[in-house]
């Protein structure tokens, strides 16, 4: 067995109590929706690639369920994120069940 003398771990949010994911996503989508429906534009800086794809999927799903938003485009401006999309599409079988089912209907990684 291993008995380390020192253990170093990352703990950026180690003391933070997170709200429920569903609540956080609802607040996010409602805020973005409110902004664009009143004619505004929303710029969301995202530095982590996986997080960028996650937010795009959340917005895409929300847009699909709200016809009043269908004419509002979602843009992402990152050549690296675009390259990442190709990797995600290559490994669809490694995704969760919801994504695998959705791919049969439409590709969740092809954004409009």
DAPEZI-V461331 format. One record per residue. BURIAL is b if it has 9 or more other ideal C-beta (glycine too) atoms within 8 Angstrom, else e. Layout:
BURIAL + BURIAL
//
This chain:
e + e + e + e + e + e + e + e + e + e + e + e + e + e + e + e + e + e + e + e + e + e + e + b + b + e + e + b + b + e + e + b + b + e + b + b + e + e + e + e + e + e + e + e + e + e + e + e + e + e + b + b + b + e + b + b + b + b + b + b + b + b + b + e + e + b + e + e + b + e + e + e + e + b + e + b + e + e + e + e + b + b + e + b + b + e + e + b + b + e + e + b + e + e + b + e + e + e + b + b + e + b + b + e + e + e + e + b + e + e + e + e
//
